[in-house]
Amino acid sequence: MTAQSAPLTPPADAIPPVRHPDAPAPGELLGAHYEYCFGCGGGQPHGLHLEARAGEGVTVTAEFTVTPDHQGAPGLAHGGVLATALDETLGSLNWLLRVIAVTGRLETDFVRPVPVGTVLHLTAEVTAVDGRKIFSTAVGRIGGPEGPVAVRAEALFIEVKVDHFIDNGRPEEIQAAMSDPDQVRRARAFEVNP
């Protein structure tokens, strides 16, 4: 039995994305959705510590610095780490739509090597919405926001209910997140792709 991957091209009747009226303002730092998220959380000593900001429309910008902990080949970022940075940035877009969504498909192109010590400048945007499907793209550049492209991705996110995390996550972490007395942190723990 072979499964066919979901297409990354929106159908002809997909609609343009609409920024939620309560979305963070352009320029606002989005912050970590969960302290132990490998992509954005501060509780991961070797994580990306990626910082995303809301952009205009349904866009975000983000940055992370490639450290020696992120190496694949000597002195170069691991491709999986770069894919994680793209996925985290793309997942941040869902805060602008005010939906909970998970990655359904992520297709990544590695254009050039990314050396340790590099700040990767990422931009992402939602291109279309079709029911629960959210189509988006991202680009990572080195040397500055207008520098040469190092990585790029197309993604399909699927809107889910919070039960997706409660039913599938490890019970200890789910209970700890749900027991957090800070209502905002409790809600945000489940806002973005884990």
C-alpha positions as CSV (number, residue, x, y, z in Angstrom):
1,M,0.0,0.0,0.0
2,T,1.4,3.4,-0.9
3,A,0.2,6.7,0.5
4,Q,0.2,9.8,-1.6
5,S,1.6,13.0,-0.1
6,A,-0.7,15.9,0.3
7,P,-0.1,18.5,-2.4
8,L,1.6,21.7,-1.5
9,T,-0.1,23.7,-4.2
10,P,-3.4,25.2,-3.0
11,P,-6.5,24.2,-5.0
12,A,-8.0,26.8,-7.3
13,D,-10.8,27.5,-4.9
14,A,-8.6,28.1,-1.9
15,I,-9.1,31.5,-0.3
16,P,-6.5,34.2,0.6
17,P,-5.4,34.1,4.3
18,V,-7.1,36.6,6.6
19,R,-5.1,38.0,9.6
20,H,-7.2,37.6,12.8
21,P,-8.2,40.9,14.3
22,D,-6.7,39.8,17.6
23,A,-3.4,38.7,16.1
24,P,-0.1,40.2,17.5
25,A,0.7,43.6,15.9
26,P,3.3,43.8,13.2
27,G,6.8,43.9,14.8
28,E,5.6,42.2,18.0
29,L,7.8,39.5,19.3
30,L,5.7,36.3,19.4
31,G,7.7,34.6,22.2
32,A,7.9,30.9,23.0
33,H,4.7,29.0,22.9
34,Y,6.1,26.3,25.2
35,E,9.2,26.5,27.4
36,Y,10.4,23.1,26.3
37,C,9.8,23.5,22.5
38,F,13.1,22.6,20.8
39,G,12.5,25.4,18.2
40,C,11.5,28.4,20.4
41,G,11.6,27.4,24.0
42,G,14.2,28.7,26.5
43,G,14.1,25.5,28.5
44,Q,16.0,23.6,25.8
45,P,19.8,24.2,26.4
46,H,20.7,23.0,22.9
47,G,17.5,24.2,21.2
48,L,17.2,26.8,18.4
49,H,15.9,29.6,20.7
50,L,14.3,31.0,17.5
51,E,12.7,34.4,17.9
52,A,9.8,35.2,15.6
53,R,8.0,38.5,15.1
54,A,4.7,39.2,13.5
55,G,4.9,40.9,10.1
56,E,2.4,42.7,7.9
57,G,-0.5,40.7,6.6
58,V,0.0,37.0,7.4
59,T,3.8,37.0,7.6
60,V,6.4,36.5,10.2
61,T,10.1,37.0,10.4
62,A,12.5,35.0,12.7
63,E,16.1,34.6,13.5
64,F,18.3,32.0,15.1
65,T,22.0,31.6,15.5
66,V,23.6,28.4,14.5
67,T,25.8,27.2,17.4
68,P,28.3,24.3,17.6
69,D,25.4,22.2,19.1
70,H,23.6,22.4,15.7
71,Q,26.4,20.9,13.6
72,G,26.0,18.1,11.0
73,A,29.2,18.2,9.1
74,P,32.2,20.0,10.8
75,G,31.5,23.7,11.1
76,L,28.1,23.5,9.2
77,A,24.5,23.4,10.4
78,H,22.8,20.0,10.3
79,G,20.1,19.9,7.6
80,G,17.5,18.6,10.1
81,V,18.2,21.6,12.3
82,L,17.6,24.0,9.3
83,A,14.4,22.1,8.5
84,T,13.3,22.5,12.1
85,A,14.0,26.3,11.9
86,L,11.8,26.5,8.8
87,D,9.1,24.4,10.5
88,E,9.1,26.5,13.6
89,T,8.9,29.7,11.6
90,L,6.1,28.4,9.5
91,G,4.2,27.2,12.6
92,S,4.4,30.7,14.1
93,L,2.2,31.9,11.2
94,N,-0.7,30.2,12.8
95,W,-0.7,32.7,15.7
96,L,-1.7,35.3,13.1
97,L,-4.7,33.2,12.0
98,R,-5.4,32.3,15.7
99,V,-5.7,28.6,14.9
100,I,-4.1,25.5,16.3
101,A,-2.4,23.7,13.5
102,V,0.2,21.0,13.0
103,T,2.6,20.3,10.1
104,G,1.0,18.0,7.6
105,R,3.8,18.2,5.0
106,L,7.1,20.1,4.8
107,E,9.2,20.2,1.7
108,T,12.7,21.7,2.1
109,D,15.3,22.9,-0.4
110,F,18.8,23.3,0.9
111,V,20.4,25.9,-1.4
112,R,23.8,26.6,0.3
113,P,25.7,25.5,3.4
114,V,25.0,27.4,6.6
115,P,28.2,27.8,8.7
116,V,28.3,27.6,12.5
117,G,28.1,31.1,13.9
118,T,25.7,32.3,11.2
119,V,22.5,34.1,12.0
120,L,19.8,32.6,9.8
121,H,17.2,35.2,8.8
122,L,13.8,33.6,8.1
123,T,10.6,35.0,6.5
124,A,7.4,33.1,6.1
125,E,3.9,33.7,4.8
126,V,0.6,32.0,4.5
127,T,-0.3,31.8,0.8
128,A,-3.8,30.2,1.0
129,V,-6.4,28.5,3.2
130,D,-8.7,25.7,2.1
131,G,-10.9,24.5,5.0
132,R,-8.6,23.1,7.6
133,K,-5.6,23.2,5.3
134,I,-3.1,26.1,5.6
135,F,-0.6,26.6,2.8
136,S,2.6,28.5,3.4
137,T,6.2,29.2,2.3
138,A,9.4,30.2,4.0
139,V,12.9,31.3,3.1
140,G,16.1,31.4,5.2
141,R,18.9,33.8,4.3
142,I,22.4,34.2,5.5
143,G,24.3,37.5,5.9
144,G,21.2,39.6,6.6
145,P,17.5,39.7,5.8
146,E,18.4,40.5,2.1
147,G,21.3,38.1,1.9
148,P,21.6,35.0,-0.2
149,V,19.0,32.2,0.2
150,A,20.3,29.2,2.1
151,V,17.1,27.2,2.6
152,R,13.5,27.5,1.6
153,A,10.3,25.5,2.2
154,E,6.8,24.9,1.3
155,A,4.4,23.6,3.9
156,L,0.9,22.4,4.5
157,F,-0.4,22.8,8.0
158,I,-3.7,21.2,9.2
159,E,-5.9,22.9,11.7
160,V,-6.6,20.6,14.8
161,K,-8.4,20.9,18.1
162,V,-6.4,20.9,21.4
163,D,-7.5,17.3,21.9
164,H,-4.9,16.4,19.2
165,F,-2.2,17.2,21.8
166,I,-4.1,15.9,24.8
167,D,-4.8,12.5,23.2
168,N,-1.3,12.0,21.7
169,G,1.2,13.8,24.0
170,R,3.0,12.1,26.8
171,P,0.7,12.4,29.9
172,E,3.3,13.9,32.2
173,E,4.0,16.8,29.9
174,I,0.4,17.4,29.0
175,Q,-0.6,17.4,32.7
176,A,2.2,19.8,33.6
177,A,1.2,22.2,30.8
178,M,-2.5,22.0,31.7
179,S,-1.6,22.6,35.4
180,D,0.3,25.8,34.8
181,P,-1.4,28.5,36.9
182,D,-0.6,31.1,34.2
183,Q,-3.6,31.0,31.9
184,V,-1.7,32.5,29.0
185,R,1.2,30.1,29.2
186,R,-1.3,27.2,29.6
187,A,-3.2,28.2,26.4
188,R,0.0,28.9,24.4
189,A,1.5,25.6,25.1
190,F,-0.8,24.0,22.6
191,E,-0.9,26.8,20.0
192,V,1.8,25.7,17.6
193,N,3.1,22.5,16.1
194,P,5.0,20.5,18.7
